[in-house]
Amino acid sequence: MNVSTYTLKQINGWSQQLRPSSQKPRRIAARPFFDLLAPLRRWLNNLEINNPRRAHRLCAAIPAQCPFARDLKFFNRTLVSIPPLCKLNPLYDEVVALRFRALCYLAEACGEDISRYC
């Protein structure tokens, strides 16, 4: 018997000793999790890129890197610290994946040079 199983048995034994035998252990009900952005995430993930014009627009509109953080200073004192915007956007991963699919479409299907978007 290793230490962790011995410790777990000890903790379990103590909790049973502290609880009266007539009471059953309570279960913590899991809260239902509602993702309000799930339909939008699904739509972005299922969006097909089949038009070079649309692919160019997406690559130009979606930045290649996360916009940088900024500190607004006044006389060497930080007034406001703005975090990177990708941390604030709940759909950032889906949007970046959409940009990647557009780049892949331009490079593979259209045979275009995508170096200007990188």
N, CA, C and O atoms as CSV, one atom per row, in Angstrom:
chain,resi,resn,atom,element,x,y,z
A,1,MET,N,N,0.854,-1.168,0.000
A,1,MET,CA,C,0.000,0.000,0.000
A,1,MET,C,C,0.903,1.235,0.000
A,1,MET,O,O,1.802,1.363,0.831
A,2,ASN,N,N,0.645,2.144,-0.952
A,2,ASN,CA,C,1.467,3.344,-0.996
A,2,ASN,C,C,0.868,4.433,-0.115
A,2,ASN,O,O,-0.213,4.273,0.450
A,3,VAL,N,N,1.578,5.517,-0.013
A,3,VAL,CA,C,1.192,6.579,0.920
A,3,VAL,C,C,-0.119,7.235,0.524
A,3,VAL,O,O,-0.943,7.535,1.389
A,4,SER,N,N,-0.331,7.468,-0.782
A,4,SER,CA,C,-1.548,8.173,-1.192
A,4,SER,C,C,-2.805,7.363,-0.914
A,4,SER,O,O,-3.805,7.918,-0.460
A,5,THR,N,N,-2.772,6.053,-1.180
A,5,THR,CA,C,-3.971,5.264,-0.897
A,5,THR,C,C,-4.208,5.156,0.606
A,5,THR,O,O,-5.355,5.173,1.053
A,6,TYR,N,N,-3.134,5.045,1.391
A,6,TYR,CA,C,-3.277,5.007,2.843
A,6,TYR,C,C,-3.881,6.313,3.350
A,6,TYR,O,O,-4.763,6.306,4.208
A,7,THR,N,N,-3.400,7.432,2.812
A,7,THR,CA,C,-3.917,8.744,3.228
A,7,THR,C,C,-5.378,8.885,2.837
A,7,THR,O,O,-6.187,9.376,3.625
A,8,LEU,N,N,-5.720,8.462,1.635
A,8,LEU,CA,C,-7.115,8.558,1.201
A,8,LEU,C,C,-8.028,7.686,2.062
A,8,LEU,O,O,-9.149,8.087,2.375
A,9,LYS,N,N,-7.561,6.510,2.443
A,9,LYS,CA,C,-8.368,5.657,3.317
A,9,LYS,C,C,-8.526,6.298,4.687
A,9,LYS,O,O,-9.594,6.212,5.294
A,10,GLN,N,N,-7.481,6.934,5.173
A,10,GLN,CA,C,-7.561,7.606,6.465
A,10,GLN,C,C,-8.558,8.762,6.409
A,10,GLN,O,O,-9.384,8.919,7.308
A,11,ILE,N,N,-8.479,9.565,5.357
A,11,ILE,CA,C,-9.398,10.701,5.229
A,11,ILE,C,C,-10.828,10.206,5.100
A,11,ILE,O,O,-11.736,10.759,5.721
A,12,ASN,N,N,-11.033,9.182,4.310
A,12,ASN,CA,C,-12.369,8.622,4.131
A,12,ASN,C,C,-12.895,8.065,5.454
A,12,ASN,O,O,-14.070,8.240,5.777
A,13,GLY,N,N,-12.042,7.402,6.210
A,13,GLY,CA,C,-12.442,6.866,7.511
A,13,GLY,C,C,-12.812,7.969,8.480
A,13,GLY,O,O,-13.779,7.842,9.230
A,14,TRP,N,N,-12.054,9.046,8.472
A,14,TRP,CA,C,-12.358,10.167,9.372
A,14,TRP,C,C,-13.682,10.819,8.996
A,14,TRP,O,O,-14.481,11.157,9.869
A,15,SER,N,N,-13.919,10.997,7.679
A,15,SER,CA,C,-15.167,11.654,7.273
A,15,SER,C,C,-16.364,10.787,7.631
A,15,SER,O,O,-17.427,11.321,7.948
A,16,GLN,N,N,-16.223,9.454,7.590
A,16,GLN,CA,C,-17.337,8.578,7.957
A,16,GLN,C,C,-17.567,8.598,9.465
A,16,GLN,O,O,-18.701,8.457,9.922
A,17,GLN,N,N,-16.491,8.772,10.242
A,17,GLN,CA,C,-16.636,8.833,11.688
A,17,GLN,C,C,-17.312,10.129,12.120
A,17,GLN,O,O,-18.059,10.143,13.099
A,18,LEU,N,N,-17.059,11.208,11.405
A,18,LEU,CA,C,-17.629,12.503,11.768
A,18,LEU,C,C,-19.093,12.617,11.381
A,18,LEU,O,O,-19.841,13.362,12.014
A,19,ARG,N,N,-19.519,11.889,10.347
A,19,ARG,CA,C,-20.875,11.974,9.853
A,19,ARG,C,C,-21.733,10.944,10.576
A,19,ARG,O,O,-21.331,9.785,10.679
A,20,PRO,N,N,-22.898,11.329,11.076
A,20,PRO,CA,C,-23.791,10.345,11.681
A,20,PRO,C,C,-24.200,9.298,10.651
A,20,PRO,O,O,-24.344,9.606,9.468
A,21,SER,N,N,-24.386,8.068,11.102
A,21,SER,CA,C,-24.671,6.969,10.180
A,21,SER,C,C,-26.034,7.098,9.503
A,21,SER,O,O,-26.256,6.476,8.464
A,22,SER,N,N,-26.946,7.884,10.059
A,22,SER,CA,C,-28.269,8.025,9.459
A,22,SER,C,C,-28.252,8.965,8.256
A,22,SER,O,O,-29.162,8.919,7.429
A,23,GLN,N,N,-27.244,9.806,8.149
A,23,GLN,CA,C,-27.179,10.759,7.041
A,23,GLN,C,C,-26.399,10.165,5.883
A,23,GLN,O,O,-25.350,9.547,6.066
A,24,LYS,N,N,-26.925,10.363,4.707
A,24,LYS,CA,C,-26.220,9.950,3.500
A,24,LYS,C,C,-25.363,11.123,3.028
A,24,LYS,O,O,-25.714,12.282,3.248
A,25,PRO,N,N,-24.273,10.825,2.399
A,25,PRO,CA,C,-23.449,11.928,1.894
A,25,PRO,C,C,-24.217,12.718,0.839
A,25,PRO,O,O,-24.898,12.140,-0.008
A,26,ARG,N,N,-24.101,14.041,0.898
A,26,ARG,CA,C,-24.788,14.908,-0.050
A,26,ARG,C,C,-23.991,14.998,-1.339
A,26,ARG,O,O,-22.761,15.040,-1.329
A,27,ARG,N,N,-24.700,15.027,-2.422
A,27,ARG,CA,C,-24.058,15.223,-3.714
A,27,ARG,C,C,-24.201,16.684,-4.098
A,27,ARG,O,O,-25.241,17.312,-3.898
A,28,ILE,N,N,-23.146,17.183,-4.641
A,28,ILE,CA,C,-23.178,18.557,-5.121
A,28,ILE,C,C,-23.676,18.515,-6.555
A,28,ILE,O,O,-23.060,17.903,-7.427
A,29,ALA,N,N,-24.783,19.166,-6.778
A,29,ALA,CA,C,-25.373,19.163,-8.110
A,29,ALA,C,C,-24.525,20.030,-9.039
A,29,ALA,O,O,-24.166,21.159,-8.703
A,30,ALA,N,N,-24.218,19.487,-10.198
A,30,ALA,CA,C,-23.458,20.244,-11.186
A,30,ALA,C,C,-24.366,21.283,-11.810
A,30,ALA,O,O,-25.496,20.991,-12.202
A,31,ARG,N,N,-23.864,22.473,-11.894
A,31,ARG,CA,C,-24.643,23.538,-12.516
A,31,ARG,C,C,-24.631,23.353,-14.026
A,31,ARG,O,O,-23.600,23.016,-14.609
A,32,PRO,N,N,-25.762,23.571,-14.647
A,32,PRO,CA,C,-25.767,23.457,-16.106
A,32,PRO,C,C,-24.938,24.594,-16.701
A,32,PRO,O,O,-25.027,25.741,-16.262
A,33,PHE,N,N,-24.140,24.262,-17.694
A,33,PHE,CA,C,-23.264,25.238,-18.316
A,33,PHE,C,C,-23.855,25.619,-19.666
A,33,PHE,O,O,-24.026,24.771,-20.541
A,34,PHE,N,N,-24.160,26.883,-19.825
A,34,PHE,CA,C,-24.716,27.373,-21.072
A,34,PHE,C,C,-23.680,28.242,-21.754
A,34,PHE,O,O,-23.231,29.246,-21.201
A,35,ASP,N,N,-23.306,27.849,-22.951
A,35,ASP,CA,C,-22.378,28.644,-23.740
A,35,ASP,C,C,-23.206,29.455,-24.726
A,35,ASP,O,O,-23.694,28.927,-25.725
A,36,LEU,N,N,-23.357,30.727,-24.440
A,36,LEU,CA,C,-24.179,31.580,-25.291
A,36,LEU,C,C,-23.548,31.814,-26.658
A,36,LEU,O,O,-24.243,32.146,-27.619
A,37,LEU,N,N,-22.243,31.642,-26.745
A,37,LEU,CA,C,-21.557,31.885,-28.002
A,37,LEU,C,C,-21.391,30.615,-28.840
A,37,LEU,O,O,-20.755,30.656,-29.893
A,38,ALA,N,N,-21.942,29.508,-28.398
A,38,ALA,CA,C,-21.781,28.238,-29.110
A,38,ALA,C,C,-22.305,28.303,-30.552
A,38,ALA,O,O,-21.625,27.799,-31.447
A,39,PRO,N,N,-23.471,28.892,-30.824
A,39,PRO,CA,C,-23.918,28.960,-32.226
A,39,PRO,C,C,-22.963,29.775,-33.104
A,39,PRO,O,O,-22.710,29.418,-34.255
A,40,LEU,N,N,-22.448,30.847,-32.561
A,40,LEU,CA,C,-21.510,31.663,-33.329
A,40,LEU,C,C,-20.188,30.922,-33.543
A,40,LEU,O,O,-19.598,30.999,-34.621
A,41,ARG,N,N,-19.728,30.210,-32.520
A,41,ARG,CA,C,-18.507,29.395,-32.665
A,41,ARG,C,C,-18.694,28.335,-33.751
A,41,ARG,O,O,-17.820,28.136,-34.595
A,42,ARG,N,N,-19.844,27.657,-33.718
A,42,ARG,CA,C,-20.137,26.627,-34.708
A,42,ARG,C,C,-20.177,27.218,-36.113
A,42,ARG,O,O,-19.656,26.623,-37.057
A,43,TRP,N,N,-20.804,28.403,-36.250
A,43,TRP,CA,C,-20.901,29.054,-37.553
A,43,TRP,C,C,-19.514,29.413,-38.081
A,43,TRP,O,O,-19.224,29.197,-39.258
A,44,LEU,N,N,-18.655,29.959,-37.218
A,44,LEU,CA,C,-17.302,30.312,-37.653
A,44,LEU,C,C,-16.499,29.071,-38.023
A,44,LEU,O,O,-15.742,29.095,-38.993
A,45,ASN,N,N,-16.652,27.999,-37.273
A,45,ASN,CA,C,-15.907,26.778,-37.565
A,45,ASN,C,C,-16.395,26.077,-38.826
A,45,ASN,O,O,-15.621,25.388,-39.490
A,46,ASN,N,N,-17.659,26.246,-39.156
A,46,ASN,CA,C,-18.220,25.590,-40.343
A,46,ASN,C,C,-18.177,26.462,-41.586
A,46,ASN,O,O,-18.563,26.009,-42.664
A,47,LEU,N,N,-17.725,27.683,-41.467
A,47,LEU,CA,C,-17.654,28.599,-42.603
A,47,LEU,C,C,-16.600,28.106,-43.584
A,47,LEU,O,O,-15.437,27.926,-43.222
A,48,GLU,N,N,-17.014,27.891,-44.823
A,48,GLU,CA,C,-16.099,27.399,-45.847
A,48,GLU,C,C,-15.548,28.569,-46.644
A,48,GLU,O,O,-16.249,29.533,-46.953
A,49,ILE,N,N,-14.273,28.448,-46.964
A,49,ILE,CA,C,-13.624,29.458,-47.793
A,49,ILE,C,C,-13.521,28.876,-49.194
A,49,ILE,O,O,-12.743,27.952,-49.432
A,50,ASN,N,N,-14.303,29.414,-50.116
A,50,ASN,CA,C,-14.285,28.908,-51.486
A,50,ASN,C,C,-14.248,30.034,-52.508
A,50,ASN,O,O,-14.536,29.824,-53.686
A,51,ASN,N,N,-13.895,31.225,-52.053
A,51,ASN,CA,C,-13.844,32.376,-52.926
A,51,ASN,C,C,-12.547,33.139,-52.634
A,51,ASN,O,O,-12.319,33.543,-51.494
A,52,PRO,N,N,-11.696,33.341,-53.643
A,52,PRO,CA,C,-10.429,34.046,-53.393
A,52,PRO,C,C,-10.626,35.471,-52.870
A,52,PRO,O,O,-9.831,35.951,-52.062
A,53,ARG,N,N,-11.659,36.133,-53.320
A,53,ARG,CA,C,-11.906,37.509,-52.870
A,53,ARG,C,C,-12.233,37.532,-51.373
A,53,ARG,O,O,-11.736,38.380,-50.632
A,54,ARG,N,N,-13.077,36.588,-50.940
A,54,ARG,CA,C,-13.419,36.494,-49.514
A,54,ARG,C,C,-12.192,36.119,-48.680
A,54,ARG,O,O,-11.997,36.638,-47.581
A,55,ALA,N,N,-11.369,35.213,-49.212
A,55,ALA,CA,C,-10.158,34.802,-48.499
A,55,ALA,C,C,-9.205,35.984,-48.327
A,55,ALA,O,O,-8.617,36.154,-47.259
A,56,HIS,N,N,-9.050,36.797,-49.364
A,56,HIS,CA,C,-8.188,37.987,-49.265
A,56,HIS,C,C,-8.724,38.971,-48.234
A,56,HIS,O,O,-7.961,39.540,-47.453
A,57,ARG,N,N,-10.037,39.169,-48.236
A,57,ARG,CA,C,-10.640,40.089,-47.262
A,57,ARG,C,C,-10.424,39.609,-45.823
A,57,ARG,O,O,-10.089,40.400,-44.942
A,58,LEU,N,N,-10.622,38.303,-45.596
A,58,LEU,CA,C,-10.432,37.752,-44.255
A,58,LEU,C,C,-8.986,37.890,-43.798
A,58,LEU,O,O,-8.722,38.260,-42.654
A,59,CYS,N,N,-8.048,37.592,-44.698
A,59,CYS,CA,C,-6.631,37.680,-44.330
A,59,CYS,C,C,-6.216,39.122,-44.047
A,59,CYS,O,O,-5.364,39.367,-43.193
A,60,ALA,N,N,-6.806,40.059,-44.750
A,60,ALA,CA,C,-6.473,41.466,-44.518
A,60,ALA,C,C,-7.143,42.003,-43.254
A,60,ALA,O,O,-6.581,42.858,-42.569
A,61,ALA,N,N,-8.336,41.506,-42.945
A,61,ALA,CA,C,-9.083,42.042,-41.806
A,61,ALA,C,C,-8.645,41.454,-40.473
A,61,ALA,O,O,-8.681,42.149,-39.458
A,62,ILE,N,N,-8.235,40.196,-40.451
A,62,ILE,CA,C,-7.870,39.527,-39.199
A,62,ILE,C,C,-6.362,39.651,-39.014
A,62,ILE,O,O,-5.609,39.208,-39.882
A,63,PRO,N,N,-5.899,40.233,-37.923
A,63,PRO,CA,C,-4.456,40.420,-37.731
A,63,PRO,C,C,-3.730,39.093,-37.527
A,63,PRO,O,O,-4.301,38.123,-37.028
A,64,ALA,N,N,-2.461,39.073,-37.924
A,64,ALA,CA,C,-1.660,37.855,-37.808
A,64,ALA,C,C,-1.262,37.582,-36.369
A,64,ALA,O,O,-1.083,36.424,-35.992
A,65,GLN,N,N,-1.121,38.611,-35.565
A,65,GLN,CA,C,-0.721,38.454,-34.174
A,65,GLN,C,C,-1.750,39.112,-33.278
A,65,GLN,O,O,-2.543,39.949,-33.710
A,66,CYS,N,N,-1.715,38.714,-32.036
A,66,CYS,CA,C,-2.594,39.321,-31.045
A,66,CYS,C,C,-2.196,40.785,-30.871
A,66,CYS,O,O,-1.019,41.083,-30.667
A,67,PRO,N,N,-3.162,41.699,-30.947
A,67,PRO,CA,C,-2.815,43.105,-30.718
A,67,PRO,C,C,-2.148,43.281,-29.360
A,67,PRO,O,O,-2.568,42.692,-28.364
A,68,PHE,N,N,-1.126,44.083,-29.340
A,68,PHE,CA,C,-0.280,44.211,-28.159
A,68,PHE,C,C,-0.955,44.966,-27.018
A,68,PHE,O,O,-1.910,45.717,-27.216
A,69,ALA,N,N,-0.438,44.746,-25.850
A,69,ALA,CA,C,-0.946,45.426,-24.658
A,69,ALA,C,C,-0.349,46.833,-24.586
A,69,ALA,O,O,0.732,47.091,-25.115
A,70,ARG,N,N,-1.057,47.714,-23.936
A,70,ARG,CA,C,-0.586,49.087,-23.801
A,70,ARG,C,C,-0.750,49.566,-22.370
A,70,ARG,O,O,-1.649,49.142,-21.644
A,71,ASP,N,N,0.132,50.445,-21.999
A,71,ASP,CA,C,0.035,51.144,-20.724
A,71,ASP,C,C,-0.057,52.627,-21.025
A,71,ASP,O,O,0.841,53.196,-21.646
A,72,LEU,N,N,-1.131,53.250,-20.590
A,72,LEU,CA,C,-1.280,54.693,-20.763
A,72,LEU,C,C,-0.651,55.385,-19.570
A,72,LEU,O,O,-1.081,55.224,-18.427
A,73,LYS,N,N,0.388,56.167,-19.872
A,73,LYS,CA,C,1.137,56.813,-18.792
A,73,LYS,C,C,0.987,58.322,-18.875
A,73,LYS,O,O,0.822,58.902,-19.948
A,74,PHE,N,N,1.050,58.928,-17.711
A,74,PHE,CA,C,1.005,60.374,-17.588
A,74,PHE,C,C,2.036,60.767,-16.534
A,74,PHE,O,O,1.875,60.441,-15.358
A,75,PHE,N,N,3.087,61.461,-16.947
A,75,PHE,CA,C,4.204,61.818,-16.067
A,75,PHE,C,C,4.789,60.587,-15.371
A,75,PHE,O,O,4.949,60.566,-14.150
A,76,ASN,N,N,5.103,59.565,-16.167
A,76,ASN,CA,C,5.700,58.310,-15.685
A,76,ASN,C,C,4.842,57.557,-14.669
A,76,ASN,O,O,5.363,56.735,-13.916
A,77,ARG,N,N,3.569,57.817,-14.637
A,77,ARG,CA,C,2.638,57.064,-13.786
A,77,ARG,C,C,1.633,56.376,-14.702
A,77,ARG,O,O,1.057,56.991,-15.599
A,78,THR,N,N,1.444,55.109,-14.455
A,78,THR,CA,C,0.511,54.336,-15.280
A,78,THR,C,C,-0.916,54.645,-14.853
A,78,THR,O,O,-1.314,54.406,-13.712
A,79,LEU,N,N,-1.678,55.187,-15.809
A,79,LEU,CA,C,-3.090,55.490,-15.539
A,79,LEU,C,C,-3.970,54.271,-15.815
A,79,LEU,O,O,-4.800,53.890,-14.990
A,80,VAL,N,N,-3.776,53.671,-16.984
A,80,VAL,CA,C,-4.595,52.542,-17.390
A,80,VAL,C,C,-3.691,51.512,-18.055
A,80,VAL,O,O,-2.820,51.854,-18.855
A,81,SER,N,N,-3.907,50.262,-17.716
A,81,SER,CA,C,-3.183,49.175,-18.357
A,81,SER,C,C,-4.185,48.354,-19.160
A,81,SER,O,O,-5.102,47.753,-18.599
A,82,ILE,N,N,-4.004,48.336,-20.464
A,82,ILE,CA,C,-4.913,47.615,-21.356
A,82,ILE,C,C,-4.285,46.256,-21.662
A,82,ILE,O,O,-3.169,46.203,-22.178
A,83,PRO,N,N,-4.980,45.153,-21.353
A,83,PRO,CA,C,-4.411,43.823,-21.627
A,83,PRO,C,C,-4.430,43.531,-23.121
A,83,PRO,O,O,-5.091,44.242,-23.878
A,84,PRO,N,N,-3.715,42.497,-23.559
A,84,PRO,CA,C,-3.800,42.114,-24.970
A,84,PRO,C,C,-5.247,41.809,-25.338
A,84,PRO,O,O,-5.967,41.147,-24.591
A,85,LEU,N,N,-5.650,42.297,-26.482
A,85,LEU,CA,C,-7.059,42.185,-26.862
A,85,LEU,C,C,-7.496,40.755,-27.129
A,85,LEU,O,O,-8.687,40.457,-27.043
A,86,CYS,N,N,-6.570,39.867,-27.448
A,86,CYS,CA,C,-6.969,38.482,-27.700
A,86,CYS,C,C,-7.488,37.817,-26.433
A,86,CYS,O,O,-8.297,36.891,-26.505
A,87,LYS,N,N,-7.033,38.277,-25.282
A,87,LYS,CA,C,-7.526,37.700,-24.029
A,87,LYS,C,C,-8.947,38.161,-23.728
A,87,LYS,O,O,-9.655,37.515,-22.955
A,88,LEU,N,N,-9.364,39.252,-24.321
A,88,LEU,CA,C,-10.711,39.776,-24.093
A,88,LEU,C,C,-11.733,39.209,-25.076
A,88,LEU,O,O,-12.934,39.255,-24.811
A,89,ASN,N,N,-11.278,38.681,-26.191
A,89,ASN,CA,C,-12.167,38.191,-27.227
A,89,ASN,C,C,-12.450,36.706,-27.013
A,89,ASN,O,O,-11.536,35.891,-27.142
A,90,PRO,N,N,-13.678,36.334,-26.691
A,90,PRO,CA,C,-13.980,34.920,-26.453
A,90,PRO,C,C,-13.976,34.086,-27.738
A,90,PRO,O,O,-13.949,32.857,-27.666
A,91,LEU,N,N,-14.002,34.721,-28.898
A,91,LEU,CA,C,-14.009,34.002,-30.169
A,91,LEU,C,C,-12.657,34.075,-30.872
A,91,LEU,O,O,-12.573,33.816,-32.073
A,92,TYR,N,N,-11.607,34.422,-30.144
A,92,TYR,CA,C,-10.302,34.638,-30.761
A,92,TYR,C,C,-9.796,33.377,-31.453
A,92,TYR,O,O,-9.295,33.458,-32.575
A,93,ASP,N,N,-9.910,32.229,-30.823
A,93,ASP,CA,C,-9.403,30.988,-31.420
A,93,ASP,C,C,-10.123,30.657,-32.725
A,93,ASP,O,O,-9.487,30.225,-33.687
A,94,GLU,N,N,-11.417,30.851,-32.770
A,94,GLU,CA,C,-12.179,30.556,-33.975
A,94,GLU,C,C,-11.829,31.518,-35.099
A,94,GLU,O,O,-11.745,31.118,-36.261
A,95,VAL,N,N,-11.625,32.787,-34.755
A,95,VAL,CA,C,-11.287,33.788,-35.775
A,95,VAL,C,C,-9.896,33.514,-36.348
A,95,VAL,O,O,-9.690,33.636,-37.555
A,96,VAL,N,N,-8.951,33.149,-35.497
A,96,VAL,CA,C,-7.604,32.829,-35.980
A,96,VAL,C,C,-7.639,31.574,-36.844
A,96,VAL,O,O,-6.927,31.497,-37.845
A,97,ALA,N,N,-8.448,30.599,-36.475
A,97,ALA,CA,C,-8.585,29.395,-37.293
A,97,ALA,C,C,-9.198,29.728,-38.648
A,97,ALA,O,O,-8.813,29.145,-39.662
A,98,LEU,N,N,-10.143,30.655,-38.674
A,98,LEU,CA,C,-10.749,31.085,-39.932
A,98,LEU,C,C,-9.705,31.757,-40.820
A,98,LEU,O,O,-9.673,31.518,-42.027
A,99,ARG,N,N,-8.864,32.586,-40.239
A,99,ARG,CA,C,-7.791,33.234,-41.001
A,99,ARG,C,C,-6.830,32.186,-41.555
A,99,ARG,O,O,-6.391,32.282,-42.701
A,100,PHE,N,N,-6.509,31.193,-40.743
A,100,PHE,CA,C,-5.610,30.134,-41.190
A,100,PHE,C,C,-6.213,29.354,-42.355
A,100,PHE,O,O,-5.513,29.027,-43.313
A,101,ARG,N,N,-7.506,29.055,-42.277
A,101,ARG,CA,C,-8.159,28.348,-43.383
A,101,ARG,C,C,-8.148,29.188,-44.655
A,101,ARG,O,O,-7.973,28.656,-45.751
A,102,ALA,N,N,-8.337,30.503,-44.510
A,102,ALA,CA,C,-8.293,31.395,-45.676
A,102,ALA,C,C,-6.891,31.421,-46.284
A,102,ALA,O,O,-6.744,31.407,-47.506
A,103,LEU,N,N,-5.866,31.458,-45.439
A,103,LEU,CA,C,-4.492,31.425,-45.945
A,103,LEU,C,C,-4.193,30.110,-46.656
A,103,LEU,O,O,-3.555,30.099,-47.709
A,104,CYS,N,N,-4.653,29.006,-46.083
A,104,CYS,CA,C,-4.444,27.701,-46.707
A,104,CYS,C,C,-5.158,27.623,-48.048
A,104,CYS,O,O,-4.624,27.058,-49.003
A,105,TYR,N,N,-6.352,28.180,-48.128
A,105,TYR,CA,C,-7.092,28.177,-49.390
A,105,TYR,C,C,-6.336,28.963,-50.453
A,105,TYR,O,O,-6.207,28.514,-51.592
A,106,LEU,N,N,-5.838,30.136,-50.078
A,106,LEU,CA,C,-5.106,30.949,-51.047
A,106,LEU,C,C,-3.831,30.256,-51.505
A,106,LEU,O,O,-3.487,30.309,-52.686
A,107,ALA,N,N,-3.134,29.612,-50.593
A,107,ALA,CA,C,-1.865,28.984,-50.943
A,107,ALA,C,C,-2.058,27.689,-51.730
A,107,ALA,O,O,-1.352,27.445,-52.708
A,108,GLU,N,N,-3.001,26.867,-51.311
A,108,GLU,CA,C,-3.149,25.543,-51.926
A,108,GLU,C,C,-4.074,25.550,-53.143
A,108,GLU,O,O,-3.698,25.073,-54.213
A,109,ALA,N,N,-5.272,26.084,-52.981
A,109,ALA,CA,C,-6.246,26.019,-54.065
A,109,ALA,C,C,-5.972,27.060,-55.152
A,109,ALA,O,O,-6.122,26.777,-56.340
A,110,CYS,N,N,-5.575,28.249,-54.746
A,110,CYS,CA,C,-5.360,29.324,-55.717
A,110,CYS,C,C,-3.904,29.430,-56.156
A,110,CYS,O,O,-3.616,30.023,-57.196
A,111,GLY,N,N,-2.995,28.870,-55.387
A,111,GLY,CA,C,-1.571,28.933,-55.728
A,111,GLY,C,C,-0.975,30.321,-55.611
A,111,GLY,O,O,-0.020,30.643,-56.318
A,112,GLU,N,N,-1.518,31.148,-54.735
A,112,GLU,CA,C,-1.046,32.524,-54.577
A,112,GLU,C,C,0.018,32.610,-53.496
A,112,GLU,O,O,0.127,31.743,-52.629
A,113,ASP,N,N,0.796,33.677,-53.573
A,113,ASP,CA,C,1.822,33.937,-52.570
A,113,ASP,C,C,1.153,34.632,-51.385
A,113,ASP,O,O,0.528,35.680,-51.543
A,114,ILE,N,N,1.291,34.041,-50.198
A,114,ILE,CA,C,0.631,34.587,-49.011
A,114,ILE,C,C,1.606,35.292,-48.079
A,114,ILE,O,O,1.260,35.601,-46.939
A,115,SER,N,N,2.820,35.550,-48.555
A,115,SER,CA,C,3.835,36.151,-47.678
A,115,SER,C,C,3.456,37.560,-47.229
A,115,SER,O,O,3.928,38.003,-46.182
A,116,ARG,N,N,2.635,38.266,-47.968
A,116,ARG,CA,C,2.244,39.624,-47.555
A,116,ARG,C,C,1.301,39.615,-46.351
A,116,ARG,O,O,1.146,40.639,-45.686
A,117,TYR,N,N,0.674,38.481,-46.065
A,117,TYR,CA,C,-0.232,38.375,-44.925
A,117,TYR,C,C,0.439,37.837,-43.674
A,117,TYR,O,O,-0.201,37.755,-42.626
A,118,CYS,N,N,1.697,37.473,-43.752
A,118,CYS,CA,C,2.387,36.900,-42.592
A,118,CYS,C,C,3.196,37.933,-41.832
A,118,CYS,O,O,3.833,37.604,-40.832
